[in-house]
């Protein structure tokens, strides 16, 4: 399951999706909106995606993770639109026979999302707004 | 020939539109298209960030030669996650 959605993300739905009788571990990662960033008081993060390509890139990350680690199933759902303080912007769930593979694949997925998946966030803060990442360079996607 | 160009995030705001159709010469590269767009939409220039290029939802290099009806996206620095 590799999707972008405008709805709130259902953690249990992802856990159910990756549940597997051969798995001894399920690791989840939840990315949430923090109330501060670089000294600014954050009100919300407003996410925008190139949805068709974002879902393809998320699926590609899933394939890559399966090559690198012995995992059973993976699900990644990224929310777009405004995500307020404490709400989830992204949830990743990974199942594996053993926990080390699940932890490492989950970590890989969130790090890669930040590099190659065409999703952007605008930080809305007290006194202004800014597209995050546009003030610096970005690495080429790993491929 | 014609290609479709989609703008997202900061580039969508600068261009003032999310999608256009652009007439280009046969044999044009994605980098040449970007040069032309900067002339059409003055607020796109100067480019103060590293852009990636995507054609038909796959990342390509700057010298990719465009085909009729390609869907082209200039990808500003991504910032998904949290």
Backbone of each chain as ProteinMPNN parsed JSONL, in Angstrom:
{"seq_chain_A": "XXXXXXXXXXXXXXXXXXXXXXXXXXXXXXXXXXXXXXXXXXXXXXXXXXXXXXXXXXXXXXXXXXXXXXXXXXXXXXXXXXXXXXXXXXXXXXXXXXXXXXXXXXXXXXXXXXXXXXXXXXXXXXXXXXXXXXXXXXXXXXX", "coords_chain_A": {"N_chain_A": [[0.861, -1.191, 0.0], [0.879, 1.943, -1.108], [0.433, 5.174, -0.903], [-0.875, 8.513, -1.437], [-2.876, 10.795, 0.376], [-5.704, 12.861, 1.114], [-6.98, 12.604, 3.436], [-7.086, 12.078, 7.052], [-4.609, 9.851, 8.332], [-4.977, 6.384, 8.824], [-3.649, 4.61, 11.256], [-4.055, 1.973, 12.214], [-5.074, 0.739, 9.975], [-2.85, 0.534, 8.309], [-1.208, -1.131, 9.85], [-2.769, -3.431, 9.925], [-2.647, -4.043, 7.229], [0.024, -4.828, 6.829], [0.253, -6.962, 8.461], [1.202, -10.3, 8.985], [1.409, -13.792, 8.877], [3.949, -14.9, 8.936], [5.51, -13.042, 10.063], [7.483, -11.733, 12.701], [7.678, -9.317, 13.765], [6.423, -6.006, 13.721], [7.121, -2.852, 12.636], [6.42, 0.569, 13.088], [6.402, 3.878, 11.808], [5.614, 7.18, 12.598], [5.245, 10.275, 11.299], [4.963, 13.495, 12.543], [3.442, 16.772, 12.86], [5.341, 19.285, 14.238], [5.386, 21.809, 16.811], [7.218, 23.822, 16.493], [9.929, 25.272, 14.605], [13.174, 25.891, 13.793], [13.176, 28.155, 15.463], [10.777, 29.293, 14.815], [7.266, 29.718, 15.393], [5.26, 27.204, 14.655], [2.274, 26.77, 12.817], [0.92, 25.062, 11.099], [1.651, 22.428, 8.729], [1.616, 22.484, 5.307], [1.056, 20.242, 2.917], [1.951, 19.323, -0.423], [1.605, 17.353, -3.327], [2.904, 15.642, -6.218], [0.841, 13.631, -7.242], [0.532, 11.144, -8.737], [3.153, 10.456, -9.459], [4.379, 10.512, -6.966], [3.222, 8.333, -5.643], [4.207, 6.276, -7.228], [6.955, 6.537, -6.719], [7.021, 6.028, -3.977], [6.267, 3.339, -4.019], [8.444, 2.346, -5.401], [10.449, 2.753, -3.496], [9.583, 0.906, -1.646], [10.025, -1.483, -3.062], [12.792, -1.365, -3.284], [13.512, -1.513, -0.585], [12.702, -4.103, -0.062], [14.561, -5.526, -1.506], [16.847, -5.004, -0.077], [16.476, -5.746, 2.599], [15.221, -8.426, 4.655], [12.151, -8.419, 4.547], [8.602, -8.668, 5.112], [6.088, -7.279, 4.432], [5.221, -3.957, 3.37], [3.919, -0.722, 4.04], [3.151, 2.548, 3.06], [1.798, 5.641, 3.725], [1.176, 8.9, 2.81], [0.093, 12.018, 3.891], [-1.569, 14.762, 2.286], [-2.19, 18.318, 1.903], [-3.292, 20.59, 4.548], [-1.677, 19.874, 7.628], [-2.064, 19.756, 10.92], [-0.613, 20.763, 14.144], [0.595, 18.073, 16.002], [-0.758, 16.231, 14.42], [-0.611, 13.509, 11.995], [1.625, 13.326, 9.301], [2.825, 11.438, 7.752], [2.799, 7.908, 7.619], [4.475, 4.89, 8.158], [4.567, 1.417, 7.837], [6.043, -1.673, 8.545], [6.526, -5.1, 8.162], [8.308, -7.966, 9.319], [10.196, -11.026, 9.542], [12.021, -10.837, 11.572], [12.957, -8.366, 14.005], [15.115, -6.571, 13.466], [15.401, -6.253, 10.688], [12.941, -5.095, 10.1], [13.057, -2.644, 11.533], [15.261, -1.405, 10.254], [14.466, -1.233, 7.575], [12.272, 0.417, 7.805], [13.417, 2.779, 8.736], [15.048, 3.377, 6.538], [13.037, 3.882, 4.629], [11.759, 6.278, 5.508], [13.891, 8.065, 5.433], [14.532, 8.05, 2.708], [12.179, 8.996, 1.562], [12.354, 11.664, 2.095], [14.222, 12.428, 0.271], [13.619, 11.755, -2.431], [10.903, 11.579, -3.163], [8.26, 13.163, -4.839], [6.989, 15.313, -3.028], [6.024, 18.158, -1.274], [6.476, 20.564, 1.344], [4.897, 23.298, 2.799], [5.639, 25.483, 5.293], [3.541, 26.891, 7.598], [3.692, 29.546, 9.634], [3.715, 31.594, 12.642], [3.49, 34.714, 11.516], [4.255, 34.27, 8.898], [5.055, 32.301, 5.928], [6.751, 29.512, 4.451], [8.294, 27.656, 1.854], [9.633, 24.64, 2.574], [13.013, 23.676, 2.26], [13.65, 24.964, -0.078], [15.631, 26.747, 0.099], [18.046, 25.604, -0.059], [20.3, 23.215, -1.56], [19.46, 20.012, -3.071], [19.967, 16.496, -2.717], [20.605, 14.197, -5.422], [18.174, 11.76, -6.36], [18.61, 8.494, -5.041], [19.606, 6.076, -7.173]], "CA_chain_A": [[0.0, 0.0, 0.0], [1.722, 3.143, -1.232], [-0.589, 6.127, -1.306], [-1.022, 9.84, -0.839], [-4.281, 10.977, 0.692], [-6.076, 14.121, 1.775], [-7.648, 12.269, 4.702], [-6.234, 11.663, 8.168], [-4.112, 8.495, 8.054], [-5.428, 5.398, 9.806], [-2.519, 3.752, 11.637], [-4.44, 0.561, 12.317], [-5.235, 0.227, 8.622], [-1.529, 0.142, 7.805], [-0.756, -2.292, 10.626], [-3.523, -4.59, 9.427], [-2.172, -4.358, 5.881], [1.334, -5.509, 6.838], [0.182, -8.139, 9.332], [1.584, -11.472, 8.186], [1.666, -14.898, 9.808], [5.376, -15.221, 9.025], [6.215, -11.9, 10.667], [7.654, -11.702, 14.153], [7.797, -7.915, 14.177], [5.893, -4.917, 12.888], [7.624, -1.543, 13.06], [5.714, 1.688, 12.462], [6.917, 5.237, 12.002], [4.603, 8.218, 12.398], [5.789, 11.625, 11.242], [3.935, 14.426, 13.021], [3.766, 18.199, 12.783], [5.891, 19.829, 15.488], [4.904, 23.188, 16.97], [8.271, 24.83, 16.309], [10.977, 24.908, 13.659], [14.183, 26.942, 13.638], [12.782, 29.35, 16.2], [9.465, 29.801, 14.404], [6.112, 29.037, 15.969], [4.577, 26.584, 13.523], [0.82, 26.626, 12.938], [0.586, 23.839, 10.362], [2.448, 22.141, 7.535], [0.685, 22.278, 4.193], [1.769, 19.372, 1.979], [1.48, 19.226, -1.802], [2.29, 16.234, -4.001], [2.643, 15.234, -7.605], [0.363, 12.388, -6.629], [0.797, 9.912, -9.489], [4.573, 10.107, -9.361], [4.707, 10.255, -5.555], [2.856, 6.955, -5.314], [5.173, 5.397, -7.909], [8.241, 6.605, -6.009], [6.859, 5.303, -2.708], [6.293, 1.91, -4.343], [9.838, 2.027, -5.753], [11.17, 2.631, -2.226], [9.188, -0.366, -1.07], [10.746, -2.528, -3.794], [14.199, -1.26, -2.904], [13.626, -2.022, 0.79], [12.567, -5.574, -0.099], [15.825, -6.084, -1.997], [17.934, -4.817, 0.89], [16.213, -6.4, 3.891], [14.28, -9.551, 4.613], [10.889, -7.945, 5.12], [7.415, -9.309, 4.539], [5.21, -6.329, 3.753], [5.448, -2.557, 3.736], [2.88, 0.231, 3.648], [3.489, 3.959, 3.317], [0.75, 6.58, 3.342], [1.555, 10.286, 3.089], [-1.041, 12.926, 3.791], [-1.34, 16.071, 1.677], [-3.066, 19.338, 2.462], [-2.8, 21.068, 5.838], [-1.532, 18.922, 8.732], [-1.863, 20.614, 12.084], [0.264, 20.303, 15.226], [0.367, 16.719, 16.551], [-1.343, 15.313, 13.442], [0.361, 12.703, 11.251], [1.803, 13.616, 7.875], [3.235, 10.207, 7.056], [2.919, 6.696, 8.445], [5.122, 3.756, 7.503], [4.488, 0.171, 8.6], [6.855, -2.734, 7.939], [6.571, -6.366, 8.896], [9.455, -8.816, 8.983], [10.345, -12.165, 10.445], [12.821, -10.415, 12.72], [12.8, -6.921, 14.2], [16.194, -5.731, 12.919], [15.067, -5.929, 9.299], [11.802, -4.166, 10.092], [13.529, -1.322, 11.961], [16.147, -0.79, 9.267], [13.697, -0.905, 6.369], [11.413, 1.567, 8.136], [14.306, 3.945, 8.773], [15.407, 3.624, 5.137], [11.897, 4.452, 3.914], [11.51, 7.688, 5.846], [15.024, 8.872, 4.952], [14.447, 8.169, 1.246], [11.035, 9.857, 1.234], [12.805, 13.054, 2.169], [15.167, 12.717, -0.812], [13.249, 11.508, -3.832], [9.475, 11.505, -3.47], [7.807, 14.528, -5.131], [6.054, 15.884, -2.06], [6.613, 19.393, -0.757], [5.712, 21.128, 2.453], [4.97, 24.716, 3.119], [5.45, 25.703, 6.722], [2.758, 28.069, 7.964], [4.11, 29.878, 11.003], [3.241, 32.902, 13.102], [4.216, 35.769, 10.837], [4.606, 34.027, 7.503], [5.052, 30.941, 5.402], [7.956, 29.238, 3.67], [8.449, 26.299, 1.295], [10.813, 24.049, 3.204], [13.974, 23.035, 1.358], [13.941, 25.717, -1.296], [16.753, 27.649, 0.316], [19.305, 24.868, -0.151], [20.321, 22.204, -2.613], [18.962, 18.696, -2.682], [20.725, 15.424, -3.364], [19.908, 13.45, -6.456], [17.591, 10.539, -5.798], [19.495, 7.342, -5.138], [19.172, 5.043, -8.124]], "C_chain_A": [[0.901, 1.247, 0.0], [0.843, 4.26, -1.778], [-0.332, 7.518, -0.748], [-2.524, 10.076, -0.674], [-4.516, 12.358, 1.315], [-6.699, 13.88, 3.148], [-6.614, 12.052, 5.804], [-5.841, 10.209, 7.944], [-4.514, 7.565, 9.198], [-4.295, 4.427, 10.108], [-2.905, 2.273, 11.622], [-4.613, -0.071, 10.933], [-3.913, -0.229, 8.024], [-1.009, -1.093, 8.524], [-1.466, -3.547, 10.137], [-2.972, -5.031, 8.066], [-0.875, -5.161, 5.903], [1.342, -6.749, 7.73], [0.339, -9.407, 8.5], [1.922, -12.611, 9.144], [3.146, -15.262, 9.936], [6.19, -14.095, 9.64], [6.296, -12.059, 12.181], [7.755, -10.3, 14.673], [7.063, -7.018, 13.189], [6.436, -3.623, 13.477], [6.818, -0.471, 12.34], [6.468, 2.979, 12.746], [5.786, 6.212, 11.707], [5.311, 9.568, 12.406], [4.674, 12.601, 11.604], [4.393, 15.872, 12.888], [4.14, 18.715, 14.168], [5.533, 21.309, 15.581], [5.982, 24.254, 16.805], [9.292, 24.33, 15.316], [11.905, 26.102, 13.488], [13.725, 28.262, 14.26], [11.431, 29.924, 15.804], [8.357, 29.009, 15.086], [5.251, 28.515, 14.828], [3.087, 26.437, 13.823], [0.377, 25.325, 12.262], [1.613, 23.644, 9.261], [1.463, 21.795, 6.428], [1.428, 21.503, 3.103], [1.099, 19.367, 0.609], [2.254, 18.09, -2.456], [2.01, 16.271, -5.487], [2.15, 13.8, -7.423], [0.704, 11.119, -7.404], [2.256, 9.484, -9.354], [4.969, 9.795, -7.93], [4.372, 8.814, -5.196], [3.789, 5.96, -6.004], [6.506, 5.361, -7.17], [8.154, 5.891, -4.662], [6.923, 3.799, -2.957], [7.71, 1.468, -4.702], [10.685, 1.874, -4.486], [10.853, 1.301, -1.557], [9.915, -1.529, -1.73], [12.21, -2.555, -3.388], [14.421, -1.835, -1.5], [13.56, -3.549, 0.798], [13.833, -6.243, -0.614], [16.889, -6.065, -0.899], [17.744, -5.593, 2.188], [15.183, -7.492, 3.715], [12.989, -9.122, 5.307], [9.728, -8.644, 4.425], [6.596, -8.301, 3.74], [5.526, -4.913, 4.229], [4.265, -1.726, 3.259], [3.36, 1.639, 3.989], [2.307, 4.804, 2.847], [1.189, 7.978, 3.765], [0.335, 11.175, 2.902], [-0.636, 14.19, 3.04], [-2.44, 17.033, 2.121], [-2.547, 19.736, 3.839], [-2.796, 19.986, 6.914], [-1.155, 19.735, 9.963], [-1.0, 19.962, 13.157], [-0.278, 19.0, 15.811], [-0.247, 15.749, 15.532], [-0.247, 14.626, 12.622], [0.419, 13.12, 9.787], [2.156, 12.365, 7.095], [3.248, 9.063, 8.055], [3.492, 5.578, 7.581], [4.924, 2.544, 8.405], [5.24, -0.905, 7.827], [6.757, -3.987, 8.799], [7.745, -7.194, 8.4], [9.481, -9.991, 9.946], [11.039, -11.735, 11.727], [12.89, -8.889, 12.792], [13.883, -6.074, 13.531], [15.881, -5.315, 11.492], [13.927, -4.913, 9.233], [12.233, -2.753, 10.486], [14.339, -0.656, 10.845], [15.394, -0.394, 8.002], [12.811, 0.319, 6.613], [12.238, 2.852, 8.142], [14.709, 4.363, 7.344], [14.258, 4.355, 4.426], [11.711, 5.932, 4.255], [12.654, 8.574, 5.367], [14.923, 9.086, 3.441], [13.275, 9.047, 0.812], [11.489, 11.313, 1.168], [13.735, 13.432, 1.024], [14.521, 12.697, -2.192], [11.762, 11.572, -4.153], [8.928, 12.921, -3.689], [6.626, 14.977, -4.258], [6.772, 17.084, -1.447], [5.794, 19.89, 0.418], [5.979, 22.613, 2.589], [4.697, 24.85, 4.606], [4.678, 27.002, 6.917], [3.1, 28.371, 9.413], [3.582, 31.253, 11.377], [4.096, 33.966, 12.438], [4.604, 35.449, 9.398], [4.471, 32.576, 7.073], [6.292, 30.761, 4.542], [7.887, 27.814, 3.129], [9.743, 25.743, 1.836], [11.708, 23.427, 2.13], [14.362, 23.864, 0.157], [15.121, 26.662, -1.124], [18.099, 26.934, 0.206], [19.214, 23.841, -1.268], [19.678, 20.92, -2.146], [19.787, 17.639, -3.386], [19.92, 14.79, -4.482], [19.299, 12.202, -5.839], [18.518, 9.36, -6.022], [18.955, 6.309, -6.111], [20.36, 4.638, -8.983]], "O_chain_A": [[1.582, 1.547, 0.981], [0.541, 4.293, -2.971], [0.337, 7.683, 0.272], [-3.332, 9.615, -1.48], [-3.633, 12.929, 1.954], [-6.918, 14.814, 3.919], [-5.427, 11.868, 5.533], [-6.634, 9.42, 7.429], [-4.405, 7.913, 10.374], [-4.011, 3.528, 9.316], [-2.18, 1.433, 11.088], [-4.337, -1.255, 10.739], [-3.85, -1.24, 7.326], [-0.442, -1.991, 7.902], [-0.845, -4.594, 9.958], [-2.847, -6.224, 7.787], [-0.691, -6.07, 5.094], [2.319, -7.497, 7.753], [-0.297, -9.572, 7.459], [2.645, -12.407, 10.118], [3.554, -15.864, 10.93], [7.415, -14.182, 9.728], [5.337, -12.455, 12.844], [7.9, -10.087, 15.877], [7.084, -7.249, 11.98], [6.242, -3.332, 14.657], [6.559, -0.576, 11.142], [7.09, 3.137, 13.796], [5.088, 6.089, 10.7], [5.908, 9.955, 13.411], [3.58, 12.544, 11.043], [5.59, 16.152, 12.812], [3.377, 18.601, 15.128], [5.392, 21.985, 14.562], [5.71, 25.446, 16.956], [9.508, 23.126, 15.185], [11.477, 27.185, 13.088], [13.866, 29.332, 13.668], [10.981, 30.917, 16.375], [8.481, 27.807, 15.326], [4.596, 29.284, 14.124], [2.69, 26.039, 14.918], [-0.444, 24.584, 12.803], [2.347, 24.565, 8.903], [0.598, 20.934, 6.587], [2.319, 22.042, 2.446], [-0.125, 19.403, 0.488], [3.434, 17.892, -2.165], [1.023, 16.846, -5.947], [2.945, 12.861, -7.446], [1.118, 10.125, -6.809], [2.556, 8.306, -9.161], [5.799, 8.917, -7.692], [5.153, 8.145, -4.518], [4.125, 4.922, -5.433], [7.112, 4.302, -7.011], [9.104, 5.225, -4.25], [7.557, 3.067, -2.197], [8.132, 0.364, -4.357], [11.533, 0.985, -4.403], [11.726, 0.653, -0.979], [10.368, -2.451, -1.052], [12.795, -3.618, -3.176], [15.393, -2.551, -1.259], [14.266, -4.208, 1.561], [14.155, -7.366, -0.228], [17.715, -6.971, -0.797], [18.711, -6.042, 2.804], [14.389, -7.491, 2.774], [12.763, -9.416, 6.48], [9.855, -9.141, 3.306], [6.427, -8.444, 2.529], [6.028, -4.704, 5.333], [3.686, -1.995, 2.206], [3.903, 1.883, 5.066], [1.871, 4.689, 1.702], [1.529, 8.212, 4.924], [-0.363, 11.097, 1.891], [0.506, 14.638, 3.143], [-3.477, 16.621, 2.642], [-1.485, 19.276, 4.258], [-3.782, 19.271, 7.092], [-0.075, 20.32, 10.037], [-0.696, 18.771, 13.091], [-1.474, 18.869, 16.073], [-0.249, 14.543, 15.776], [0.889, 15.097, 12.562], [-0.61, 13.249, 9.123], [1.825, 12.245, 5.916], [3.661, 9.234, 9.202], [3.066, 5.351, 6.449], [5.098, 2.646, 9.62], [5.093, -1.032, 6.611], [6.892, -3.925, 10.021], [8.123, -7.136, 7.23], [8.873, -9.956, 11.016], [10.705, -12.194, 12.819], [12.881, -8.208, 11.766], [13.597, -4.967, 13.074], [16.073, -4.156, 11.124], [13.947, -3.992, 8.417], [11.827, -1.778, 9.853], [14.127, 0.515, 10.531], [15.655, 0.662, 7.424], [12.63, 1.151, 5.724], [11.809, 3.881, 7.618], [14.707, 5.546, 7.004], [14.486, 5.33, 3.708], [11.524, 6.75, 3.354], [12.425, 9.707, 4.942], [15.198, 10.18, 2.949], [13.366, 9.759, -0.189], [11.065, 12.08, 0.304], [14.015, 14.613, 0.816], [14.841, 13.535, -3.036], [11.399, 11.614, -5.329], [9.105, 13.789, -2.833], [5.47, 15.013, -4.68], [7.964, 17.029, -1.144], [4.584, 19.674, 0.488], [7.109, 23.094, 2.506], [3.671, 24.397, 5.113], [5.098, 28.068, 6.466], [2.838, 27.567, 10.308], [3.066, 31.983, 10.532], [5.278, 34.11, 12.75], [5.226, 36.281, 8.736], [3.864, 31.75, 7.754], [6.818, 31.72, 3.978], [7.482, 26.887, 3.83], [10.818, 26.293, 1.597], [11.233, 22.747, 1.22], [15.301, 23.516, -0.559], [15.561, 27.3, -2.081], [19.154, 27.55, 0.355], [18.147, 23.637, -1.847], [19.384, 20.758, -0.962], [20.253, 17.844, -4.506], [18.69, 14.845, -4.48], [19.854, 11.646, -4.892], [19.14, 9.244, -7.078], [17.903, 5.725, -5.852], [20.228, 3.78, -9.856]]}, "seq_chain_B": "XXXXXXXXXXXXXXXXXXXXXXXXXXXXXXXXXXXXXXXXXXXXXXXXXXXXXXXXXXXXXXXXXXXXXXXXXXXXXXXXXX", "coords_chain_B": {"N_chain_B": [[5.631, 20.629, -31.869], [3.643, 19.508, -29.081], [3.896, 19.665, -25.511], [2.934, 18.707, -22.194], [3.111, 20.636, -19.275], [3.502, 20.503, -15.828], [3.239, 22.393, -12.878], [4.448, 22.509, -9.555], [4.128, 23.267, -6.05], [6.482, 25.618, -4.931], [7.169, 26.441, -7.491], [4.746, 26.349, -8.839], [3.419, 28.423, -7.575], [5.046, 30.552, -8.346], [4.824, 30.505, -11.131], [2.162, 30.935, -11.365], [0.271, 29.217, -12.216], [-0.916, 25.832, -12.51], [-0.721, 24.018, -14.526], [0.182, 23.743, -17.915], [0.075, 23.816, -21.528], [2.658, 23.477, -23.803], [4.179, 24.635, -26.745], [6.804, 23.263, -28.502], [9.997, 22.969, -30.226], [10.696, 20.147, -32.265], [12.898, 17.699, -30.997], [13.772, 19.148, -28.874], [15.3, 19.464, -25.66], [14.704, 18.607, -22.203], [15.958, 20.485, -20.603], [16.17, 22.641, -22.35], [13.496, 23.253, -22.675], [12.958, 24.197, -20.119], [14.481, 26.541, -20.131], [13.035, 28.002, -22.026], [10.601, 28.271, -20.722], [11.303, 29.911, -18.634], [11.588, 32.273, -19.958], [8.962, 32.713, -20.756], [7.6, 32.877, -18.338], [8.372, 35.133, -16.261], [8.776, 35.186, -13.534], [9.759, 32.74, -12.848], [12.441, 32.781, -13.117], [15.334, 34.215, -11.486], [16.642, 30.878, -11.068], [16.815, 29.78, -7.939], [17.368, 27.432, -6.703], [18.055, 23.892, -6.597], [16.906, 22.024, -9.239], [15.111, 19.083, -10.146], [14.313, 16.923, -12.914], [11.364, 15.552, -14.254], [9.831, 13.276, -16.425], [6.875, 12.045, -17.672], [6.43, 10.965, -15.174], [8.807, 9.892, -14.264], [12.118, 10.3, -13.105], [14.422, 12.151, -15.072], [17.403, 12.975, -16.994], [18.948, 16.204, -17.711], [19.41, 16.327, -20.427], [17.474, 14.888, -21.678], [15.514, 14.066, -24.455], [12.573, 15.465, -25.56], [9.282, 14.147, -26.268], [6.313, 14.19, -28.321], [3.441, 15.145, -26.506], [4.533, 14.475, -24.019], [4.57, 14.469, -20.429], [5.759, 16.868, -18.386], [7.578, 17.657, -15.5], [9.048, 20.005, -13.399], [10.991, 19.579, -10.737], [11.043, 20.972, -7.686], [13.149, 21.263, -4.707], [12.45, 18.453, -2.763], [10.375, 17.826, 0.107], [9.0, 16.036, 1.713], [7.75, 13.784, 4.29], [8.266, 14.444, 7.677]], "CA_chain_B": [[4.892, 19.621, -31.107], [3.172, 20.02, -27.791], [4.084, 18.881, -24.29], [2.216, 19.219, -21.024], [3.993, 20.965, -18.16], [2.821, 20.726, -14.552], [4.04, 23.083, -11.861], [4.058, 22.196, -8.178], [4.726, 23.924, -4.886], [6.971, 26.991, -5.116], [7.148, 26.786, -8.922], [3.34, 26.612, -9.173], [3.117, 29.78, -7.109], [5.782, 31.543, -9.153], [4.277, 30.522, -12.491], [0.785, 31.395, -11.292], [-0.583, 28.191, -12.831], [-0.502, 24.482, -12.157], [-0.551, 23.163, -15.703], [0.106, 24.416, -19.212], [0.548, 23.102, -22.71], [3.705, 24.312, -24.401], [4.638, 24.261, -28.082], [8.275, 23.28, -28.564], [10.591, 22.393, -31.436], [11.066, 18.736, -32.19], [14.304, 17.549, -30.621], [14.094, 19.95, -27.684], [15.57, 18.725, -24.422], [13.983, 19.111, -21.041], [16.648, 21.697, -20.146], [15.792, 23.727, -23.269], [12.129, 23.623, -22.306], [13.026, 25.02, -18.904], [14.954, 27.871, -20.555], [11.923, 28.675, -22.703], [9.585, 28.61, -19.721], [11.779, 31.055, -17.861], [11.297, 33.472, -20.748], [7.505, 32.899, -20.738], [7.149, 33.195, -16.971], [9.565, 35.82, -15.761], [8.992, 34.934, -12.099], [10.47, 31.467, -12.651], [13.879, 33.065, -13.108], [16.395, 33.206, -11.591], [16.386, 29.665, -10.295], [17.651, 29.842, -6.738], [17.34, 26.117, -6.056], [18.385, 22.766, -7.478], [15.71, 21.384, -9.777], [15.189, 17.805, -10.836], [13.384, 16.855, -14.038], [10.602, 14.307, -14.38], [9.014, 13.151, -17.631], [5.952, 10.914, -17.524], [6.517, 10.481, -13.786], [10.095, 9.254, -13.99], [13.207, 11.276, -13.154], [15.285, 12.075, -16.256], [18.498, 13.941, -16.996], [18.66, 17.464, -18.396], [19.523, 16.199, -21.888], [16.383, 14.044, -22.175], [14.849, 14.655, -25.622], [11.129, 15.362, -25.343], [8.428, 13.618, -27.321], [4.953, 14.725, -28.348], [2.52, 14.834, -25.391], [5.186, 14.151, -22.745], [4.176, 15.249, -19.251], [7.03, 17.302, -17.821], [7.5, 18.355, -14.216], [10.298, 20.509, -12.841], [10.79, 19.19, -9.339], [11.826, 21.733, -6.711], [13.627, 20.383, -3.626], [11.33, 17.777, -2.102], [10.414, 18.0, 1.568], [8.0, 15.209, 2.364], [8.125, 13.274, 5.598], [7.699, 15.292, 8.739]], "C_chain_B": [[4.575, 20.177, -29.721], [3.545, 19.062, -26.66], [3.252, 19.522, -23.176], [3.232, 19.492, -19.917], [3.133, 21.177, -16.921], [3.782, 21.413, -13.592], [3.521, 22.724, -10.48], [4.786, 23.105, -7.195], [5.227, 25.331, -5.251], [6.948, 27.395, -6.593], [5.724, 27.059, -9.407], [2.965, 28.038, -8.753], [3.803, 30.824, -7.989], [5.213, 31.65, -10.566], [2.856, 31.075, -12.499], [-0.193, 30.428, -11.958], [-0.046, 26.811, -12.462], [-0.202, 23.613, -13.361], [-0.694, 23.992, -16.97], [0.438, 23.432, -20.325], [1.522, 24.018, -23.424], [4.116, 23.747, -25.763], [6.161, 24.348, -28.093], [8.742, 22.692, -29.898], [10.87, 20.918, -31.217], [12.546, 18.629, -31.858], [14.708, 18.363, -29.408], [14.349, 19.036, -26.486], [14.764, 19.341, -23.288], [14.638, 20.396, -20.514], [16.304, 22.89, -21.047], [14.359, 24.191, -23.009], [12.132, 24.533, -21.088], [13.495, 26.448, -19.236], [13.801, 28.665, -21.181], [10.859, 29.119, -21.693], [10.008, 29.805, -18.877], [11.575, 32.363, -18.621], [9.79, 33.767, -20.726], [7.008, 33.404, -19.388], [8.324, 33.811, -16.229], [9.832, 35.526, -14.284], [9.664, 33.594, -11.832], [11.978, 31.688, -12.582], [14.162, 34.175, -12.096], [16.067, 31.992, -10.718], [17.359, 29.619, -9.13], [17.63, 28.523, -5.984], [17.709, 25.065, -7.089], [17.095, 22.101, -7.925], [16.046, 20.001, -10.326], [14.141, 17.815, -11.936], [12.663, 15.519, -14.03], [9.788, 14.362, -15.664], [8.185, 11.879, -17.501], [6.193, 10.175, -16.205], [7.76, 9.668, -13.473], [11.168, 10.341, -14.055], [14.066, 11.053, -14.402], [16.407, 13.096, -16.116], [18.135, 15.151, -17.859], [18.673, 17.327, -19.92], [18.461, 15.258, -22.477], [15.673, 14.764, -23.325], [13.343, 14.383, -25.535], [10.411, 14.81, -26.56], [7.055, 14.284, -27.21], [4.149, 14.217, -27.146], [3.202, 14.343, -24.116], [4.606, 15.021, -21.638], [5.447, 15.584, -18.473], [6.787, 18.031, -16.501], [8.905, 18.753, -13.79], [10.144, 20.413, -11.331], [11.651, 20.05, -8.429], [12.237, 20.807, -5.559], [12.458, 19.769, -2.86], [11.491, 17.893, -0.587], [9.284, 17.235, 2.234], [8.552, 14.643, 3.668], [7.517, 14.166, 6.652], [8.756, 16.234, 9.275]], "O_chain_B": [[5.153, 21.165, -29.267], [3.518, 17.841, -26.814], [2.921, 20.706, -23.218], [4.11, 18.669, -19.656], [2.159, 21.929, -16.951], [4.961, 21.071, -13.503], [2.313, 22.643, -10.259], [5.871, 23.624, -7.456], [4.48, 26.133, -5.812], [6.732, 28.565, -6.91], [5.515, 27.899, -10.281], [2.283, 28.756, -9.483], [3.212, 31.848, -8.331], [5.129, 32.741, -11.131], [2.398, 31.616, -13.505], [-1.342, 30.78, -12.228], [1.133, 26.654, -12.143], [0.483, 22.597, -13.248], [-1.583, 24.836, -17.078], [1.003, 22.364, -20.091], [1.241, 25.2, -23.625], [4.364, 22.551, -25.91], [6.736, 25.377, -27.739], [7.989, 22.014, -30.598], [11.234, 20.496, -30.119], [13.358, 19.39, -32.384], [15.851, 18.286, -28.958], [13.713, 17.995, -26.32], [14.221, 20.44, -23.404], [13.944, 21.293, -20.034], [16.164, 24.015, -20.565], [14.053, 25.379, -23.112], [11.396, 25.519, -21.034], [12.977, 27.427, -18.696], [13.621, 29.849, -20.895], [10.295, 30.207, -21.805], [9.175, 30.61, -18.457], [11.41, 33.424, -18.019], [9.385, 34.929, -20.684], [6.115, 34.248, -19.312], [9.156, 33.112, -15.651], [10.974, 35.606, -13.83], [10.095, 33.333, -10.709], [12.703, 30.854, -12.039], [13.289, 35.013, -11.869], [15.307, 32.089, -9.755], [18.564, 29.443, -9.31], [17.847, 28.49, -4.773], [17.678, 25.315, -8.294], [16.289, 21.669, -7.102], [17.117, 19.78, -10.892], [13.199, 18.607, -11.905], [13.281, 14.474, -13.824], [9.137, 15.365, -15.958], [8.709, 10.793, -17.256], [6.162, 8.947, -16.137], [7.774, 8.861, -12.543], [11.142, 11.196, -14.94], [14.396, 9.918, -14.746], [16.373, 13.964, -15.244], [17.167, 15.134, -18.619], [18.032, 18.107, -20.624], [18.547, 14.878, -23.645], [15.28, 15.923, -23.193], [12.904, 13.236, -25.448], [10.845, 14.969, -27.7], [6.687, 14.849, -26.18], [4.173, 13.031, -26.816], [2.526, 13.844, -23.216], [4.202, 16.16, -21.872], [6.126, 14.692, -17.964], [5.918, 18.896, -16.398], [9.83, 17.942, -13.818], [9.293, 21.067, -10.728], [12.87, 19.881, -8.398], [11.728, 19.691, -5.45], [11.584, 20.483, -2.369], [12.6, 18.038, -0.074], [8.681, 17.711, 3.196], [9.66, 14.973, 4.092], [6.37, 14.596, 6.524], [8.478, 17.029, 10.173]]}, "name": "protein", "num_of_chains": 2, "seq": "XXXXXXXXXXXXXXXXXXXXXXXXXXXXXXXXXXXXXXXXXXXXXXXXXXXXXXXXXXXXXXXXXXXXXXXXXXXXXXXXXXXXXXXXXXXXXXXXXXXXXXXXXXXXXXXXXXXXXXXXXXXXXXXXXXXXXXXXXXXXXXXXXXXXXXXXXXXXXXXXXXXXXXXXXXXXXXXXXXXXXXXXXXXXXXXXXXXXXXXXXXXXXXXXXXXXXXXXXXXXXXXXX"}
